[in-house]
Amino acid sequence: MIDRDYTFLVGTYSDMDALAHQPHAPSAGKGIHAVNLHADLSLTSGPVTETLNPAVLIPHPDGKSLYAILETIQSTGTVERYETHSDGTLSLAEQTKANGLSTCYLALSPKKDAAIIINYWDAIIDVCGVDALGRLGKIHQSFKQYYRPTEAWRQVENREDHWVNRQVGPHAHCAHFWHDWVFIPDLGENAVFQYLYDETTKTLTPQTHIEFEPGSGPRHMVIHPTLDICYISNELFNTVCVAALDASDKSSVKARLKPIQYESTLDNRENTSYVSEIKLSPDARFLYVSNRGDNSIATFAVKDDGALERMAITPTGGKFPRHFALTPCGGAMIASNQDSGNIRVFDRNIETGELTDTNTVMVVPAPCYVRFL
């Protein structure tokens, strides 16, 4: 159960033909849908903010604004900043153009005075300043991420090419700050790239890359709040990698991330499925990963040393769970079933990590992201 009522936002795909992938949702959404989750785990709908393919929603830590990452391969991406209101309404403040296609992520620096914008399609990494109000400044650093020799990779030409050739060229997915470094998983280059971050100049300097199991496709990652451990979801192998983090001897250039454990998110890894979102519970005792195709959430117990033990695989009651979110109190989960066009509520046992389907379902067209305000 949860401790109070919550309002959350659901990003939806409004133009599925503009995406690198191919959703099979019954109908398109309109943009950002506000939803109320009540203490009895029932749902009521709120206002809708119309915009193009808000694939990722990143709130500013001040609680006053939110960044919506608009995903398209038909033009360079856009980041919209909205002022947020308690009832779920959003007021557009400004827009920032990215330098790449299929923009998919934004990460704020520890001091919240810079942001990294990730563009999936062409692996363009953009860096810009951020002011005290959360406004993104002009992009002052932009580069393409890859490590293979230029002649050893190629840029995918269109959606159909991308569907069957996911690793012929680089595809950056997200960015995470950790101490003096930034990690950027790349599904296409099959590696996590490591950069030194200069907080004075707000720039990234490439240091090295950590190659993963061939064909695994690193996608998203989450960093443990108290241990020098992180977890990376491998989209193409349906695994989670546990990696040790190393902050020693800061003046040396060496890999700061070392894979130490791989665990499957499925009972049968031969099934057609693609790992998607990965999250720790608020107390970091459990890890959850969504399986698109198997249509499930894998639950892992996090041991004292950060190692994982898979506990359960829970059906999401719908197709292609692209994303999910836990309530801030940890008492419930909202899963977004993209290709069924709905979101579903799960009760979560805080002590055991167990998920229980409440059978509470709301129709939300092509839901792709869930974010609590």
Protein Blocks (a to p, Z undefined) as FASTA:
>chain_A
ZZbdcdddddddfblklpmbdcfbfbdcfbjadddddfkopacdddddddehifbccddf
klpaccdddddfkbccddddddddfkopacdfbdcddfbehiabdcddfklpaccdddfk
lopacdddddfkopacddfbdcdddfbdfklpccdfblmlmmmmmmlpccdfbdcdehjb
ccdddfklopacdddddfklopacdfbdcdddehklpabdcddfkbccdddddfklopac
dddddfehklbccdfbdcfbdcdfbfblmbgcddfbdcddfklpaccdddehjopadddd
ddfkopacdfbdcdehiahifbacddfklpaccdddfknopacdddddfknopacdehia
cddehiabdcdZZ
